[in-house]
Amino acid sequence: MCELETSDVERGRPPAVQRRRLLQGAGGALAAAGLLGTGFAAPASAAPSRPANGAAAELILLGTQAGPPVEPDRMGISTALVVDGATYLIDCGRGATTQYLRAGLRFDDLKAVFLTHLHADHVADYYNIFLMAGGLPNSRDDVITTPVQVYGPGPAGALPAKFGGGQAPTVNPGNPTPGTYELTQSCHDAYAYSTNVFLRDSGIADIRTLVDVREIRLPDVGADPLGQRAPAMNPFPVMEDDRVRVSAVLVPHGPVFPSFAFRFETAYGSVTFSGDTTYTSNLETLARGSDLLVHEAVNVQGATLSPAFRSHLLQSHVEVQNVGAIAQRSDVPRLILSHIGDQAVRPINTARWRRWAQQGYDGRVHIGNDLDRIPLT
C-alpha cells in the first residue's frame, strides 16, 4: 500500500475556515436558484466543517482494474472516500465487497454509494454490498443496519446502433435500458428465494429496506442517448450531507448514457472522479481546482486490437499519454490514475505509465494499485 501527502499550504489553498465559508456560500446560491430539489435537499446544519477531534479524510483505491476481463493482479474499479469515519463508495466493481473489508472499513459506516454508469465492471459487486453485508454480522460484528443511499443513472431510454451495422440480439426487449432503480429491483427479485429463506430462518433484515435508490436527475442541457450524450454543461448538485457536497457532470463514454463524473467537497479538500470518459471540457470544468483528480486511463500503443474494440477504447477512454494535459488544464496538484487498462503489456509497467501520465503536467502523479490509501490532508 502507498500513501501520498500534499498539504493545502503547498498549493496555496485556503485554510479550513475559508473553505467552509466557500462551501456555505455555494450551498446558499444553489438553494436560492432552486437547484436543490427533491432528493438533493441541503441539510439543516452548515456545510461540511472540520471537527475538533482531529478526524480526517482519505481515499482508498479498493480496485483499480479497467473493464470486464478478470485479471489476477487487480480487482474491479471501486473507490472509497472516508470522511470523519463515514464512507462513501464510488463504483462497485468485481471484488469491491471483499476489498472494502480488507481496507479495514466497516459496513455500518457506509453512508452512500455513487455509480458513475451501469457498465458491468462498475456494478458487478453493487448488489453484493447489500446481499452479503446486509444480512448476518461477520466476525467483526459488522453488518449494514440502516438504509444506504444509492445515487446512479436513470434509464438510458434508447440503445445505440450496432458497430459496423447489422443487427445485435437484445436482452430483455421489454425493458432493454433499465436504470439504477430497476436494476436494484431486478436483483431483489432474482435473489428472492435466498432472501426469503434467510428472512424466515435467520432473522435477517429485509434487504429492500437497506437500499435507498435515488436516480440522478439530469438538468435540461439537451443530452440525448442517441445524440449529444454529454453536451457542454456546468456542474449540478447531486447530494449533500454534513460531511460532503457532491456535484456531477455528464461525460462522454462511447454509446453509454448517462455517464457521470463526480466531485466531492469536504472540509479537508476536494476530489474529482472522472468516471469512464473520453476527452471533454465538462470534466475539466468540474475538476478545476480540486485537490485530487482520480482519472481513468488506457494504453493502446503496441497493441493488436480488433476494429470494434479499438473504436470502443478510443471513443470511451483517455489514453494515458494524454491524461496529464487534462490534469494541467484542470489546475489540480495531484493526479491519481485508476481504472487502468493496458492493451499491450500486463501487468502494466508502472514507471512507464508514470512517465506517460507526467507528460504536459507539473503536478504529482500516482499510478494506483489496489488498497492504496491517499490522504486528502
Contacts in CASP RR format, 6 or more apart in sequence:
PFRMAT RR
TARGET T0000
AUTHOR 0000-0000-0000
METHOD contacts of the structure
MODEL  1
MCELETSDVERGRPPAVQRRRLLQGAGGALAAAGLLGTGFAAPASAAPSR
PANGAAAELILLGTQAGPPVEPDRMGISTALVVDGATYLIDCGRGATTQY
LRAGLRFDDLKAVFLTHLHADHVADYYNIFLMAGGLPNSRDDVITTPVQV
YGPGPAGALPAKFGGGQAPTVNPGNPTPGTYELTQSCHDAYAYSTNVFLR
DSGIADIRTLVDVREIRLPDVGADPLGQRAPAMNPFPVMEDDRVRVSAVL
VPHGPVFPSFAFRFETAYGSVTFSGDTTYTSNLETLARGSDLLVHEAVNV
QGATLSPAFRSHLLQSHVEVQNVGAIAQRSDVPRLILSHIGDQAVRPINT
ARWRRWAQQGYDGRVHIGNDLDRIPLT
1 369 0 8 1.000
1 371 0 8 1.000
1 372 0 8 1.000
1 373 0 8 1.000
2 366 0 8 1.000
2 368 0 8 1.000
2 369 0 8 1.000
2 372 0 8 1.000
2 373 0 8 1.000
2 374 0 8 1.000
3 372 0 8 1.000
3 373 0 8 1.000
3 374 0 8 1.000
3 375 0 8 1.000
4 334 0 8 1.000
4 336 0 8 1.000
4 364 0 8 1.000
4 366 0 8 1.000
4 374 0 8 1.000
4 375 0 8 1.000
5 375 0 8 1.000
6 291 0 8 1.000
6 333 0 8 1.000
6 334 0 8 1.000
6 364 0 8 1.000
7 377 0 8 1.000
8 14 0 8 1.000
8 15 0 8 1.000
8 269 0 8 1.000
8 291 0 8 1.000
8 377 0 8 1.000
10 333 0 8 1.000
11 291 0 8 1.000
11 333 0 8 1.000
13 19 0 8 1.000
13 269 0 8 1.000
13 291 0 8 1.000
14 22 0 8 1.000
16 49 0 8 1.000
16 50 0 8 1.000
16 267 0 8 1.000
16 268 0 8 1.000
19 267 0 8 1.000
19 269 0 8 1.000
20 46 0 8 1.000
20 47 0 8 1.000
20 48 0 8 1.000
20 49 0 8 1.000
20 50 0 8 1.000
20 267 0 8 1.000
23 47 0 8 1.000
23 48 0 8 1.000
23 245 0 8 1.000
23 265 0 8 1.000
23 267 0 8 1.000
24 46 0 8 1.000
24 47 0 8 1.000
25 47 0 8 1.000
26 47 0 8 1.000
26 245 0 8 1.000
26 265 0 8 1.000
27 36 0 8 1.000
27 42 0 8 1.000
27 47 0 8 1.000
27 240 0 8 1.000
27 245 0 8 1.000
28 42 0 8 1.000
30 36 0 8 1.000
30 42 0 8 1.000
30 237 0 8 1.000
31 42 0 8 1.000
35 236 0 8 1.000
35 237 0 8 1.000
36 42 0 8 1.000
36 237 0 8 1.000
36 240 0 8 1.000
39 214 0 8 1.000
39 239 0 8 1.000
40 237 0 8 1.000
40 238 0 8 1.000
40 239 0 8 1.000
40 240 0 8 1.000
41 240 0 8 1.000
42 240 0 8 1.000
43 240 0 8 1.000
43 241 0 8 1.000
43 242 0 8 1.000
45 242 0 8 1.000
47 240 0 8 1.000
47 245 0 8 1.000
47 265 0 8 1.000
48 83 0 8 1.000
48 242 0 8 1.000
48 243 0 8 1.000
48 244 0 8 1.000
48 245 0 8 1.000
48 265 0 8 1.000
48 266 0 8 1.000
48 267 0 8 1.000
49 267 0 8 1.000
50 267 0 8 1.000
50 268 0 8 1.000
51 84 0 8 1.000
51 267 0 8 1.000
55 84 0 8 1.000
55 85 0 8 1.000
56 84 0 8 1.000
56 268 0 8 1.000
56 375 0 8 1.000
56 376 0 8 1.000
56 377 0 8 1.000
57 81 0 8 1.000
57 82 0 8 1.000
57 83 0 8 1.000
57 84 0 8 1.000
57 266 0 8 1.000
57 267 0 8 1.000
57 268 0 8 1.000
57 269 0 8 1.000
57 375 0 8 1.000
57 376 0 8 1.000
57 377 0 8 1.000
58 81 0 8 1.000
58 82 0 8 1.000
58 373 0 8 1.000
58 374 0 8 1.000
58 375 0 8 1.000
58 376 0 8 1.000
59 79 0 8 1.000
59 80 0 8 1.000
59 81 0 8 1.000
59 82 0 8 1.000
59 271 0 8 1.000
59 292 0 8 1.000
59 294 0 8 1.000
59 336 0 8 1.000
59 373 0 8 1.000
59 374 0 8 1.000
59 375 0 8 1.000
59 376 0 8 1.000
60 79 0 8 1.000
60 80 0 8 1.000
60 81 0 8 1.000
60 82 0 8 1.000
60 103 0 8 1.000
60 105 0 8 1.000
60 371 0 8 1.000
60 372 0 8 1.000
60 373 0 8 1.000
60 374 0 8 1.000
61 79 0 8 1.000
61 336 0 8 1.000
61 338 0 8 1.000
61 368 0 8 1.000
61 369 0 8 1.000
61 370 0 8 1.000
61 371 0 8 1.000
61 372 0 8 1.000
61 373 0 8 1.000
61 374 0 8 1.000
62 75 0 8 1.000
62 78 0 8 1.000
62 79 0 8 1.000
62 80 0 8 1.000
62 95 0 8 1.000
62 96 0 8 1.000
62 99 0 8 1.000
62 100 0 8 1.000
62 103 0 8 1.000
62 370 0 8 1.000
62 371 0 8 1.000
63 74 0 8 1.000
63 75 0 8 1.000
63 76 0 8 1.000
63 77 0 8 1.000
63 78 0 8 1.000
63 79 0 8 1.000
63 93 0 8 1.000
63 95 0 8 1.000
63 96 0 8 1.000
63 99 0 8 1.000
63 338 0 8 1.000
63 370 0 8 1.000
63 371 0 8 1.000
64 74 0 8 1.000
64 75 0 8 1.000
64 76 0 8 1.000
64 77 0 8 1.000
64 338 0 8 1.000
64 339 0 8 1.000
64 340 0 8 1.000
64 368 0 8 1.000
64 369 0 8 1.000
64 370 0 8 1.000
64 372 0 8 1.000
65 71 0 8 1.000
65 74 0 8 1.000
65 75 0 8 1.000
65 76 0 8 1.000
65 77 0 8 1.000
65 94 0 8 1.000
65 121 0 8 1.000
65 339 0 8 1.000
65 340 0 8 1.000
65 341 0 8 1.000
66 77 0 8 1.000
66 121 0 8 1.000
66 296 0 8 1.000
66 298 0 8 1.000
66 317 0 8 1.000
66 339 0 8 1.000
66 340 0 8 1.000
66 341 0 8 1.000
67 76 0 8 1.000
67 77 0 8 1.000
67 119 0 8 1.000
67 121 0 8 1.000
67 339 0 8 1.000
67 341 0 8 1.000
68 119 0 8 1.000
68 120 0 8 1.000
68 121 0 8 1.000
68 124 0 8 1.000
70 94 0 8 1.000
71 346 0 8 1.000
71 347 0 8 1.000
73 346 0 8 1.000
73 347 0 8 1.000
74 340 0 8 1.000
74 347 0 8 1.000
74 369 0 8 1.000
74 370 0 8 1.000
75 93 0 8 1.000
75 94 0 8 1.000
75 95 0 8 1.000
75 96 0 8 1.000
75 98 0 8 1.000
75 99 0 8 1.000
75 370 0 8 1.000
76 93 0 8 1.000
76 94 0 8 1.000
76 95 0 8 1.000
76 96 0 8 1.000
76 121 0 8 1.000
76 124 0 8 1.000
77 91 0 8 1.000
77 93 0 8 1.000
77 121 0 8 1.000
77 122 0 8 1.000
77 338 0 8 1.000
77 339 0 8 1.000
78 89 0 8 1.000
78 90 0 8 1.000
78 91 0 8 1.000
78 92 0 8 1.000
78 93 0 8 1.000
78 95 0 8 1.000
78 96 0 8 1.000
78 99 0 8 1.000
78 100 0 8 1.000
78 125 0 8 1.000
79 89 0 8 1.000
79 90 0 8 1.000
79 91 0 8 1.000
79 273 0 8 1.000
79 294 0 8 1.000
79 338 0 8 1.000
80 87 0 8 1.000
80 88 0 8 1.000
80 89 0 8 1.000
80 90 0 8 1.000
80 100 0 8 1.000
80 103 0 8 1.000
80 105 0 8 1.000
81 87 0 8 1.000
81 88 0 8 1.000
81 90 0 8 1.000
81 244 0 8 1.000
81 264 0 8 1.000
81 266 0 8 1.000
81 271 0 8 1.000
82 88 0 8 1.000
82 105 0 8 1.000
82 109 0 8 1.000
83 243 0 8 1.000
83 244 0 8 1.000
83 266 0 8 1.000
83 267 0 8 1.000
83 268 0 8 1.000
84 243 0 8 1.000
85 109 0 8 1.000
86 109 0 8 1.000
86 111 0 8 1.000
86 243 0 8 1.000
87 105 0 8 1.000
87 106 0 8 1.000
87 109 0 8 1.000
87 110 0 8 1.000
87 111 0 8 1.000
88 111 0 8 1.000
88 112 0 8 1.000
88 113 0 8 1.000
88 114 0 8 1.000
88 244 0 8 1.000
88 264 0 8 1.000
89 96 0 8 1.000
89 100 0 8 1.000
89 110 0 8 1.000
89 112 0 8 1.000
89 113 0 8 1.000
89 114 0 8 1.000
89 129 0 8 1.000
90 113 0 8 1.000
90 114 0 8 1.000
90 116 0 8 1.000
90 262 0 8 1.000
90 273 0 8 1.000
91 114 0 8 1.000
91 115 0 8 1.000
91 116 0 8 1.000
91 122 0 8 1.000
91 123 0 8 1.000
91 275 0 8 1.000
92 113 0 8 1.000
92 115 0 8 1.000
92 122 0 8 1.000
92 123 0 8 1.000
92 124 0 8 1.000
92 125 0 8 1.000
92 126 0 8 1.000
92 128 0 8 1.000
92 129 0 8 1.000
93 121 0 8 1.000
93 122 0 8 1.000
93 123 0 8 1.000
93 124 0 8 1.000
93 125 0 8 1.000
93 126 0 8 1.000
94 121 0 8 1.000
94 124 0 8 1.000
94 125 0 8 1.000
95 124 0 8 1.000
95 125 0 8 1.000
95 128 0 8 1.000
96 124 0 8 1.000
96 125 0 8 1.000
96 126 0 8 1.000
96 128 0 8 1.000
96 129 0 8 1.000
97 125 0 8 1.000
97 128 0 8 1.000
97 129 0 8 1.000
97 132 0 8 1.000
97 133 0 8 1.000
99 370 0 8 1.000
99 371 0 8 1.000
100 107 0 8 1.000
100 129 0 8 1.000
100 133 0 8 1.000
101 107 0 8 1.000
101 138 0 8 1.000
102 371 0 8 1.000
103 371 0 8 1.000
103 373 0 8 1.000
106 140 0 8 1.000
106 142 0 8 1.000
107 129 0 8 1.000
107 133 0 8 1.000
107 134 0 8 1.000
107 142 0 8 1.000
107 143 0 8 1.000
107 144 0 8 1.000
108 142 0 8 1.000
108 143 0 8 1.000
108 144 0 8 1.000
108 145 0 8 1.000
108 146 0 8 1.000
110 129 0 8 1.000
110 144 0 8 1.000
110 148 0 8 1.000
111 148 0 8 1.000
111 149 0 8 1.000
111 241 0 8 1.000
111 243 0 8 1.000
112 148 0 8 1.000
112 149 0 8 1.000
112 150 0 8 1.000
112 151 0 8 1.000
112 239 0 8 1.000
113 126 0 8 1.000
113 129 0 8 1.000
113 148 0 8 1.000
113 149 0 8 1.000
113 150 0 8 1.000
113 151 0 8 1.000
114 150 0 8 1.000
114 151 0 8 1.000
114 152 0 8 1.000
114 238 0 8 1.000
114 246 0 8 1.000
114 262 0 8 1.000
115 122 0 8 1.000
115 123 0 8 1.000
115 126 0 8 1.000
115 150 0 8 1.000
115 151 0 8 1.000
115 152 0 8 1.000
115 153 0 8 1.000
115 180 0 8 1.000
116 122 0 8 1.000
116 259 0 8 1.000
116 260 0 8 1.000
116 261 0 8 1.000
116 262 0 8 1.000
116 273 0 8 1.000
116 275 0 8 1.000
116 276 0 8 1.000
117 153 0 8 1.000
117 253 0 8 1.000
117 256 0 8 1.000
117 258 0 8 1.000
117 259 0 8 1.000
117 260 0 8 1.000
117 275 0 8 1.000
117 276 0 8 1.000
118 152 0 8 1.000
118 153 0 8 1.000
118 179 0 8 1.000
118 180 0 8 1.000
118 183 0 8 1.000
118 256 0 8 1.000
119 253 0 8 1.000
119 256 0 8 1.000
119 276 0 8 1.000
122 276 0 8 1.000
123 183 0 8 1.000
126 183 0 8 1.000
127 184 0 8 1.000
127 187 0 8 1.000
127 191 0 8 1.000
129 144 0 8 1.000
129 148 0 8 1.000
130 144 0 8 1.000
130 148 0 8 1.000
130 207 0 8 1.000
130 210 0 8 1.000
130 211 0 8 1.000
131 187 0 8 1.000
131 191 0 8 1.000
131 194 0 8 1.000
131 195 0 8 1.000
131 207 0 8 1.000
133 142 0 8 1.000
133 143 0 8 1.000
133 144 0 8 1.000
134 143 0 8 1.000
134 144 0 8 1.000
134 145 0 8 1.000
134 204 0 8 1.000
134 205 0 8 1.000
134 207 0 8 1.000
134 210 0 8 1.000
135 143 0 8 1.000
135 144 0 8 1.000
135 198 0 8 1.000
135 202 0 8 1.000
135 204 0 8 1.000
135 205 0 8 1.000
135 207 0 8 1.000
136 143 0 8 1.000
136 198 0 8 1.000
136 202 0 8 1.000
136 204 0 8 1.000
137 143 0 8 1.000
144 205 0 8 1.000
144 210 0 8 1.000
145 205 0 8 1.000
146 210 0 8 1.000
147 209 0 8 1.000
147 210 0 8 1.000
147 211 0 8 1.000
147 212 0 8 1.000
148 210 0 8 1.000
148 211 0 8 1.000
148 212 0 8 1.000
149 212 0 8 1.000
149 214 0 8 1.000
149 239 0 8 1.000
150 180 0 8 1.000
150 184 0 8 1.000
150 211 0 8 1.000
150 212 0 8 1.000
150 213 0 8 1.000
150 214 0 8 1.000
151 180 0 8 1.000
151 214 0 8 1.000
151 215 0 8 1.000
151 216 0 8 1.000
151 238 0 8 1.000
151 239 0 8 1.000
151 246 0 8 1.000
152 179 0 8 1.000
152 180 0 8 1.000
152 213 0 8 1.000
152 214 0 8 1.000
152 215 0 8 1.000
152 216 0 8 1.000
152 260 0 8 1.000
153 179 0 8 1.000
153 180 0 8 1.000
153 215 0 8 1.000
153 216 0 8 1.000
153 257 0 8 1.000
153 258 0 8 1.000
153 259 0 8 1.000
153 260 0 8 1.000
154 179 0 8 1.000
154 180 0 8 1.000
154 181 0 8 1.000
154 215 0 8 1.000
154 216 0 8 1.000
154 258 0 8 1.000
155 177 0 8 1.000
155 178 0 8 1.000
155 179 0 8 1.000
155 182 0 8 1.000
156 177 0 8 1.000
156 179 0 8 1.000
156 225 0 8 1.000
156 256 0 8 1.000
156 257 0 8 1.000
156 258 0 8 1.000
157 177 0 8 1.000
157 225 0 8 1.000
157 257 0 8 1.000
158 177 0 8 1.000
158 225 0 8 1.000
158 226 0 8 1.000
159 170 0 8 1.000
159 176 0 8 1.000
159 177 0 8 1.000
160 225 0 8 1.000
160 226 0 8 1.000
160 255 0 8 1.000
162 168 0 8 1.000
163 308 0 8 1.000
163 311 0 8 1.000
163 312 0 8 1.000
164 308 0 8 1.000
170 176 0 8 1.000
172 178 0 8 1.000
175 182 0 8 1.000
177 225 0 8 1.000
178 186 0 8 1.000
179 215 0 8 1.000
180 213 0 8 1.000
180 215 0 8 1.000
181 213 0 8 1.000
181 215 0 8 1.000
184 211 0 8 1.000
184 213 0 8 1.000
188 195 0 8 1.000
188 207 0 8 1.000
188 208 0 8 1.000
191 207 0 8 1.000
195 204 0 8 1.000
195 206 0 8 1.000
195 207 0 8 1.000
198 204 0 8 1.000
199 206 0 8 1.000
214 239 0 8 1.000
216 238 0 8 1.000
216 248 0 8 1.000
216 258 0 8 1.000
216 260 0 8 1.000
218 250 0 8 1.000
218 258 0 8 1.000
219 233 0 8 1.000
219 236 0 8 1.000
221 231 0 8 1.000
221 232 0 8 1.000
221 233 0 8 1.000
221 250 0 8 1.000
222 228 0 8 1.000
222 231 0 8 1.000
223 229 0 8 1.000
223 230 0 8 1.000
223 231 0 8 1.000
223 233 0 8 1.000
223 250 0 8 1.000
223 257 0 8 1.000
223 258 0 8 1.000
224 257 0 8 1.000
225 257 0 8 1.000
229 250 0 8 1.000
229 252 0 8 1.000
229 253 0 8 1.000
229 254 0 8 1.000
229 255 0 8 1.000
229 256 0 8 1.000
229 257 0 8 1.000
229 258 0 8 1.000
229 259 0 8 1.000
230 249 0 8 1.000
230 250 0 8 1.000
230 251 0 8 1.000
230 252 0 8 1.000
230 259 0 8 1.000
230 277 0 8 1.000
230 280 0 8 1.000
230 282 0 8 1.000
231 250 0 8 1.000
232 281 0 8 1.000
232 282 0 8 1.000
233 249 0 8 1.000
233 250 0 8 1.000
233 282 0 8 1.000
233 285 0 8 1.000
234 249 0 8 1.000
234 285 0 8 1.000
235 247 0 8 1.000
235 248 0 8 1.000
235 249 0 8 1.000
235 263 0 8 1.000
235 285 0 8 1.000
235 286 0 8 1.000
236 247 0 8 1.000
236 248 0 8 1.000
236 249 0 8 1.000
237 245 0 8 1.000
237 246 0 8 1.000
237 247 0 8 1.000
238 246 0 8 1.000
238 247 0 8 1.000
238 248 0 8 1.000
238 262 0 8 1.000
239 245 0 8 1.000
239 246 0 8 1.000
240 246 0 8 1.000
243 266 0 8 1.000
243 267 0 8 1.000
244 264 0 8 1.000
244 265 0 8 1.000
244 266 0 8 1.000
245 264 0 8 1.000
245 265 0 8 1.000
246 262 0 8 1.000
246 263 0 8 1.000
246 264 0 8 1.000
246 265 0 8 1.000
247 262 0 8 1.000
247 263 0 8 1.000
247 265 0 8 1.000
247 286 0 8 1.000
248 260 0 8 1.000
248 261 0 8 1.000
248 262 0 8 1.000
248 263 0 8 1.000
248 286 0 8 1.000
249 260 0 8 1.000
249 261 0 8 1.000
249 282 0 8 1.000
249 283 0 8 1.000
249 285 0 8 1.000
249 286 0 8 1.000
250 258 0 8 1.000
250 259 0 8 1.000
250 260 0 8 1.000
250 282 0 8 1.000
251 259 0 8 1.000
251 260 0 8 1.000
251 261 0 8 1.000
251 274 0 8 1.000
251 275 0 8 1.000
251 276 0 8 1.000
251 277 0 8 1.000
251 278 0 8 1.000
251 280 0 8 1.000
251 282 0 8 1.000
251 283 0 8 1.000
252 259 0 8 1.000
252 277 0 8 1.000
252 278 0 8 1.000
252 279 0 8 1.000
252 280 0 8 1.000
252 315 0 8 1.000
252 316 0 8 1.000
253 259 0 8 1.000
253 275 0 8 1.000
253 276 0 8 1.000
253 277 0 8 1.000
253 278 0 8 1.000
253 316 0 8 1.000
254 278 0 8 1.000
254 312 0 8 1.000
254 315 0 8 1.000
254 316 0 8 1.000
256 276 0 8 1.000
256 316 0 8 1.000
259 275 0 8 1.000
259 276 0 8 1.000
259 277 0 8 1.000
260 275 0 8 1.000
261 272 0 8 1.000
261 273 0 8 1.000
261 274 0 8 1.000
261 275 0 8 1.000
261 277 0 8 1.000
261 282 0 8 1.000
261 283 0 8 1.000
261 286 0 8 1.000
261 287 0 8 1.000
262 272 0 8 1.000
262 273 0 8 1.000
262 275 0 8 1.000
263 270 0 8 1.000
263 271 0 8 1.000
263 272 0 8 1.000
263 273 0 8 1.000
263 286 0 8 1.000
263 287 0 8 1.000
263 290 0 8 1.000
264 270 0 8 1.000
264 271 0 8 1.000
264 272 0 8 1.000
264 273 0 8 1.000
266 376 0 8 1.000
268 376 0 8 1.000
268 377 0 8 1.000
269 291 0 8 1.000
269 376 0 8 1.000
269 377 0 8 1.000
270 289 0 8 1.000
270 290 0 8 1.000
270 291 0 8 1.000
270 292 0 8 1.000
271 290 0 8 1.000
271 291 0 8 1.000
271 292 0 8 1.000
271 293 0 8 1.000
271 294 0 8 1.000
271 376 0 8 1.000
272 283 0 8 1.000
272 286 0 8 1.000
272 287 0 8 1.000
272 290 0 8 1.000
272 292 0 8 1.000
272 293 0 8 1.000
272 294 0 8 1.000
272 330 0 8 1.000
272 332 0 8 1.000
273 294 0 8 1.000
274 283 0 8 1.000
274 287 0 8 1.000
274 293 0 8 1.000
274 294 0 8 1.000
274 295 0 8 1.000
274 296 0 8 1.000
274 318 0 8 1.000
275 296 0 8 1.000
275 339 0 8 1.000
276 296 0 8 1.000
276 316 0 8 1.000
276 317 0 8 1.000
276 339 0 8 1.000
277 283 0 8 1.000
277 296 0 8 1.000
277 316 0 8 1.000
277 317 0 8 1.000
277 318 0 8 1.000
278 314 0 8 1.000
278 315 0 8 1.000
278 316 0 8 1.000
278 317 0 8 1.000
278 318 0 8 1.000
279 318 0 8 1.000
279 322 0 8 1.000
279 326 0 8 1.000
283 326 0 8 1.000
283 330 0 8 1.000
284 326 0 8 1.000
284 329 0 8 1.000
284 330 0 8 1.000
287 293 0 8 1.000
287 327 0 8 1.000
287 330 0 8 1.000
287 332 0 8 1.000
288 330 0 8 1.000
288 331 0 8 1.000
288 332 0 8 1.000
289 330 0 8 1.000
289 331 0 8 1.000
289 332 0 8 1.000
290 330 0 8 1.000
290 332 0 8 1.000
291 332 0 8 1.000
291 333 0 8 1.000
291 334 0 8 1.000
291 376 0 8 1.000
292 332 0 8 1.000
292 334 0 8 1.000
292 336 0 8 1.000
292 374 0 8 1.000
292 376 0 8 1.000
293 326 0 8 1.000
293 327 0 8 1.000
293 330 0 8 1.000
293 332 0 8 1.000
293 334 0 8 1.000
293 335 0 8 1.000
293 336 0 8 1.000
294 336 0 8 1.000
294 337 0 8 1.000
294 338 0 8 1.000
295 318 0 8 1.000
295 323 0 8 1.000
295 326 0 8 1.000
295 327 0 8 1.000
295 335 0 8 1.000
295 336 0 8 1.000
295 337 0 8 1.000
295 338 0 8 1.000
296 317 0 8 1.000
296 318 0 8 1.000
296 337 0 8 1.000
296 338 0 8 1.000
296 339 0 8 1.000
296 340 0 8 1.000
297 317 0 8 1.000
297 318 0 8 1.000
297 319 0 8 1.000
297 320 0 8 1.000
297 323 0 8 1.000
297 337 0 8 1.000
297 339 0 8 1.000
297 340 0 8 1.000
297 341 0 8 1.000
297 353 0 8 1.000
297 357 0 8 1.000
298 313 0 8 1.000
298 317 0 8 1.000
298 318 0 8 1.000
298 319 0 8 1.000
298 320 0 8 1.000
298 340 0 8 1.000
298 341 0 8 1.000
298 342 0 8 1.000
298 343 0 8 1.000
299 319 0 8 1.000
299 320 0 8 1.000
299 321 0 8 1.000
299 341 0 8 1.000
299 342 0 8 1.000
299 343 0 8 1.000
299 344 0 8 1.000
299 345 0 8 1.000
299 348 0 8 1.000
299 353 0 8 1.000
299 356 0 8 1.000
300 310 0 8 1.000
300 313 0 8 1.000
300 314 0 8 1.000
300 319 0 8 1.000
300 343 0 8 1.000
300 344 0 8 1.000
301 321 0 8 1.000
301 344 0 8 1.000
302 343 0 8 1.000
302 344 0 8 1.000
303 343 0 8 1.000
303 344 0 8 1.000
305 313 0 8 1.000
305 343 0 8 1.000
313 343 0 8 1.000
318 326 0 8 1.000
320 337 0 8 1.000
320 353 0 8 1.000
320 356 0 8 1.000
320 357 0 8 1.000
321 356 0 8 1.000
321 357 0 8 1.000
321 359 0 8 1.000
322 359 0 8 1.000
323 335 0 8 1.000
323 337 0 8 1.000
323 357 0 8 1.000
324 335 0 8 1.000
324 357 0 8 1.000
324 358 0 8 1.000
324 359 0 8 1.000
324 360 0 8 1.000
324 361 0 8 1.000
324 365 0 8 1.000
325 359 0 8 1.000
325 360 0 8 1.000
325 361 0 8 1.000
327 335 0 8 1.000
327 361 0 8 1.000
327 363 0 8 1.000
328 360 0 8 1.000
328 361 0 8 1.000
328 362 0 8 1.000
328 363 0 8 1.000
332 363 0 8 1.000
333 363 0 8 1.000
333 364 0 8 1.000
334 363 0 8 1.000
334 364 0 8 1.000
334 366 0 8 1.000
334 374 0 8 1.000
335 357 0 8 1.000
335 361 0 8 1.000
335 363 0 8 1.000
335 364 0 8 1.000
335 365 0 8 1.000
335 366 0 8 1.000
336 366 0 8 1.000
336 368 0 8 1.000
336 374 0 8 1.000
337 353 0 8 1.000
337 357 0 8 1.000
337 365 0 8 1.000
337 366 0 8 1.000
337 367 0 8 1.000
337 368 0 8 1.000
338 368 0 8 1.000
340 348 0 8 1.000
340 353 0 8 1.000
340 367 0 8 1.000
340 368 0 8 1.000
341 348 0 8 1.000
342 348 0 8 1.000
342 349 0 8 1.000
342 353 0 8 1.000
348 367 0 8 1.000
350 367 0 8 1.000
353 367 0 8 1.000
354 365 0 8 1.000
354 367 0 8 1.000
357 365 0 8 1.000
357 367 0 8 1.000
358 365 0 8 1.000
366 372 0 8 1.000
366 374 0 8 1.000
END
